[in-house]
Each structure stands twice: as C-alpha cells, then as structure tokens.
C-alpha cells in the first residue's frame, strides 16, 4: 500500500540526455547549458527559480534541477522526495541532497516567515497569558502544554522533536 504522501514523479530524462544538454559543476551544484539553445548562453546557469527551487525546461517539460542532479549522480530516478540537508533550496551540490520520505522531509523544515516567537512550535497564548508549545506528527496536532516562560515552552518542544525523530536542523532560520 502506498503512503498517502507518496509523490508521483514524472520520469526523468536519461543521464546521457542530461549530459548531452548540461554540464554539472560538482563543486557548486550548478547545471550549465552544454548546447546553445534559444535564449541561452554557455556561461549561463541553466533554468529559472520557482518557489525557491531551480527548475529548467527540456523538451517542453519542466524539471526540478535537484532531481536531475540526483539522476546524474546516481543514475536512478528518485522514488521519494529529495531533501536539501542545509535547507538552502538552491544549494544543489550532491553532498547536500538526500532521498527521503515525505515525512522525513517535513521534519527538516526552515522556520516559517510568519513565526513571531522565533521558536518553531512555540507561540504566545494571549487569553491564558502563557507560552504554548505544540508539534505536528504524521499530520496530527499534539498540544505540549502552556508555560510561564518561553524557555520552558521551547524545552518542551525540543524534547518532542527528539522523541519524534525530527532533524536537529528543523526550525532553523
């Protein structure tokens, strides 16, 4: 039975096709155009940025560059999500990529820009005049409690992250 978060991924071009069109710089994690195509130069990094990720078009199909780099390096289409270990969606060095389940990928997220406490899963409850901690695990919201001070709420959240196997980088800025 498939995981409900299983990602249906389109088949990627062959490694041979990718290397025919692009040069992969392993030091920087960037793909450059190998062949001059309409509107491109050889020095220009291939693709464009959408939703923070670099994408490119090849044969009228769009592909995420990090998935193409995974294919170039391993020879295989990724079956799951490709996580940027350091959280930088444009850092496509192979050493910064790992194939993970959707669940694992959500446990290595940056802090949301809307966060006002500066700590993932910690917020101030104005009605109770206390700090509140929570965590979401497998799509289920888990209330961790209300606390007099922010540090106690943060400790509670950190313990829950460790208990549920979140990345130590989860919640980074």
C-alpha positions as CSV (number, residue, x, y, z in Angstrom):
1,X,0.0,0.0,0.0
2,X,1.3,3.4,-0.9
3,X,1.9,6.1,1.7
4,X,-0.7,8.8,1.4
5,X,2.1,11.3,0.9
6,X,3.8,9.3,-1.9
7,X,4.9,11.7,-4.6
8,X,4.0,10.7,-8.1
9,X,7.1,11.8,-10.0
10,X,7.5,12.2,-13.7
11,X,10.2,10.1,-15.3
12,X,13.4,12.0,-15.8
13,X,15.4,12.1,-19.0
14,X,18.3,9.6,-19.2
15,X,21.7,10.5,-17.8
16,X,23.1,10.5,-21.3
17,X,20.4,13.1,-22.4
18,X,21.1,15.2,-19.4
19,X,24.9,15.2,-20.0
20,X,24.2,16.0,-23.7
21,X,22.5,19.2,-22.8
22,X,24.1,20.2,-19.4
23,X,27.4,20.3,-17.6
24,X,27.1,19.6,-13.9
25,X,29.6,21.5,-11.7
26,X,30.0,19.2,-8.7
27,X,31.7,21.9,-6.6
28,X,28.9,24.4,-6.9
29,X,26.0,22.1,-7.6
30,X,25.0,24.1,-10.7
31,X,24.0,22.9,-14.1
32,X,25.2,24.9,-17.1
33,X,24.0,24.7,-20.7
34,X,26.2,22.4,-22.8
35,X,24.5,23.2,-26.1
36,X,23.5,26.7,-27.1
37,X,19.7,26.8,-27.2
38,X,17.3,29.6,-28.0
39,X,17.9,32.4,-25.5
40,X,20.7,30.7,-23.6
41,X,24.5,31.0,-23.4
42,X,27.1,28.5,-22.3
43,X,28.2,30.6,-19.2
44,X,24.6,30.9,-18.0
45,X,23.3,28.7,-15.3
46,X,20.5,26.5,-16.7
47,X,17.0,27.1,-15.5
48,X,14.9,29.6,-13.6
49,X,13.8,29.9,-10.0
50,X,10.2,29.0,-9.0
51,X,9.0,28.7,-5.4
52,X,12.7,28.9,-4.3
53,X,13.8,25.9,-6.3
54,X,15.7,26.0,-9.6
55,X,13.8,24.5,-12.5
56,X,14.5,24.0,-16.1
57,X,12.7,23.0,-19.2
58,X,13.9,20.3,-21.6
59,X,11.8,19.0,-24.5
60,X,8.9,21.1,-23.3
61,X,8.8,19.5,-19.9
62,X,9.8,21.2,-16.6
63,X,12.1,19.5,-14.1
64,X,13.4,20.4,-10.7
65,X,17.2,20.7,-11.0
66,X,17.9,18.9,-7.7
67,X,16.1,15.8,-9.0
68,X,18.1,16.0,-12.3
69,X,21.4,16.2,-10.3
70,X,20.3,13.2,-8.3
71,X,19.8,11.3,-11.5
72,X,23.1,12.4,-12.9
73,X,24.9,11.3,-9.7
74,X,23.1,8.0,-9.0
75,X,21.9,7.0,-12.5
76,X,18.4,6.5,-11.0
77,X,15.2,8.5,-10.8
78,X,14.5,9.4,-7.2
79,X,11.4,7.5,-5.9
80,X,10.8,9.9,-3.0
81,X,11.5,13.5,-2.0
82,X,14.9,15.0,-2.4
83,X,15.8,17.0,0.7
84,X,18.3,19.9,0.8
85,X,20.0,19.0,4.0
86,X,21.1,22.5,4.8
87,X,17.7,23.9,3.9
88,X,19.0,26.0,1.0
89,X,16.8,25.1,-1.9
90,X,19.4,26.5,-4.4
91,X,22.3,24.5,-3.0
92,X,22.2,21.5,-5.3
93,X,25.6,20.0,-4.5
94,X,25.1,16.3,-4.4
95,X,26.6,16.3,-0.8
96,X,23.7,18.5,0.2
97,X,21.0,16.2,-1.2
98,X,19.4,13.1,0.2
99,X,16.5,11.0,-0.8
100,X,13.9,10.9,2.0
101,X,10.2,10.1,2.5
102,X,7.8,13.0,2.6
103,X,7.5,12.5,6.4
104,X,11.3,12.9,6.8
105,X,11.4,15.9,4.5
106,X,8.8,17.7,6.6
107,X,11.0,17.1,9.7
108,X,13.8,19.2,8.2
109,X,11.9,22.5,7.5
110,X,13.0,26.0,8.0
111,X,11.1,28.2,10.4
112,X,8.1,29.9,8.7
113,X,8.4,33.6,8.0
114,X,5.1,34.1,9.9
115,X,6.7,32.8,13.1
116,X,6.7,35.5,15.7
117,X,8.3,33.7,18.7
118,X,11.5,32.8,17.0
119,X,11.0,29.1,18.0
120,X,9.2,26.5,15.9
121,X,6.1,25.3,17.6
122,X,6.0,27.9,20.3
123,X,3.6,30.8,20.5
124,X,2.1,33.1,23.0
125,X,-1.5,32.5,24.1
126,X,-2.9,36.0,24.9
127,X,-6.0,34.6,26.6
128,X,-4.1,32.4,29.1
129,X,-1.1,34.9,29.2
130,X,1.2,31.9,28.8
131,X,3.6,30.4,26.2
132,X,2.2,27.4,24.4
133,X,4.1,24.6,22.7
134,X,2.9,22.1,20.1
135,X,4.1,19.8,17.4
136,X,2.6,18.1,14.4
137,X,3.4,14.4,13.9
138,X,2.0,12.4,11.0
139,X,-0.5,15.1,10.3
140,X,-1.7,15.1,13.9
141,X,-1.5,18.2,16.1
142,X,-0.1,17.4,19.5
143,X,-0.5,20.0,22.3
144,X,2.5,20.0,24.6
145,X,1.3,22.5,27.2
146,X,1.2,26.1,28.4
147,X,4.2,27.5,30.2
148,X,5.0,30.7,32.3
149,X,8.1,31.4,30.2
150,X,9.2,31.0,26.6
151,X,12.3,28.9,27.5
152,X,10.2,26.2,29.2
153,X,7.9,26.0,26.1
154,X,11.0,25.8,23.9
155,X,12.4,22.9,26.0
156,X,9.1,21.0,25.8
157,X,9.1,21.5,22.0
158,X,12.7,20.4,21.7
159,X,12.1,17.2,23.7
160,X,9.1,16.4,21.5
161,X,11.2,16.9,18.3
162,X,13.9,14.5,19.6
163,X,11.2,12.0,20.7
164,X,9.6,12.0,17.2
165,X,12.8,11.9,15.2
166,X,12.9,15.4,13.8
167,X,16.2,16.7,12.2
168,X,18.4,18.7,14.6
169,X,18.2,21.4,11.9
170,X,14.4,21.6,11.9
171,X,13.2,25.1,12.6
172,X,16.4,26.8,11.6
173,X,16.1,30.4,10.3
